[in-house]
Amino acid sequence: MKEKTSITLSSDLLAQVDKKAGSTRSRSAFIEEILREYFREKHRQAIHQRDVELINANGDYLNREAMDVLRYQAPIDYSGTE
């Protein structure tokens, strides 16, 4: 459901909105698209930040696991490939 609202923008910003929206989209559609994109990016950033915090909090354990896995890796012979 859409709701009507009113915002006040400076004339130079409104001119940019009109230019970017073009003749195929309304101002409202353009602004709604930009706001959705903004909130999607904020959500992605929050997930990324949470992931980085989890990795950092568990870094020692993850490094030990990686080293353990590497011990089982078979050596690769590159001598016959050219």
URHUUR-V526885 format. One record per residue. N is the residue number from 1. RES is the residue in one letter. PHI is phi in whole degrees, -180 to 180 (999 if undefined). PSI is psi as a letter, one per 20 degrees, with the letter a starting at -180 (NA if undefined). BURIAL is I if it has 16 or more other C-alpha atoms within 10 Angstrom, else O. Layout:
[[N,RES,PHI,PSI,BURIAL] [N,RES,PHI,PSI,BURIAL]]
//
This chain:
[[1,M,999,p,O] [2,K,-102,q,O] [3,E,-125,q,O] [4,K,-83,p,O] [5,T,-143,r,O] [6,S,-130,p,O] [7,I,-130,q,O] [8,T,-113,p,O] [9,L,-124,q,O] [10,S,-68,q,O] [11,S,-62,h,O] [12,D,-68,h,O] [13,L,-69,g,O] [14,L,-63,h,O] [15,A,-63,h,O] [16,Q,-67,g,O] [17,V,-60,g,I] [18,D,-61,g,O] [19,K,-65,g,O] [20,K,-72,h,O] [21,A,-69,h,I] [22,G,70,a,O] [23,S,-91,i,O] [24,T,-94,i,O] [25,R,-125,q,O] [26,S,-79,r,O] [27,R,-58,g,I] [28,S,-60,g,O] [29,A,-63,g,O] [30,F,-64,g,I] [31,I,-64,h,O] [32,E,-62,g,O] [33,E,-62,g,O] [34,I,-64,g,O] [35,L,-66,g,O] [36,R,-62,g,O] [37,E,-62,g,O] [38,Y,-60,g,O] [39,F,-70,h,O] [40,R,-62,g,O] [41,E,-65,g,O] [42,K,-61,h,O] [43,H,-65,g,O] [44,R,-61,g,O] [45,Q,-63,h,O] [46,A,-65,g,O] [47,I,-65,g,O] [48,H,-61,g,O] [49,Q,-61,g,O] [50,R,-62,g,O] [51,D,-63,g,O] [52,V,-63,g,O] [53,E,-63,g,O] [54,L,-65,g,O] [55,I,-63,g,O] [56,N,-64,h,O] [57,A,-68,h,O] [58,N,-115,j,O] [59,G,-57,g,O] [60,D,-61,g,O] [61,Y,-62,g,O] [62,L,-63,h,O] [63,N,-66,g,O] [64,R,-62,g,O] [65,E,-62,g,O] [66,A,-63,g,O] [67,M,-64,h,O] [68,D,-64,g,O] [69,V,-63,g,O] [70,L,-64,h,O] [71,R,-66,h,O] [72,Y,-92,i,O] [73,Q,-73,p,O] [74,A,-75,q,O] [75,P,-66,q,O] [76,I,-107,p,O] [77,D,-98,o,O] [78,Y,-96,j,O] [79,S,-67,h,O] [80,G,-98,j,O] [81,T,-111,p,O] [82,E,-155,NA,O]]
//
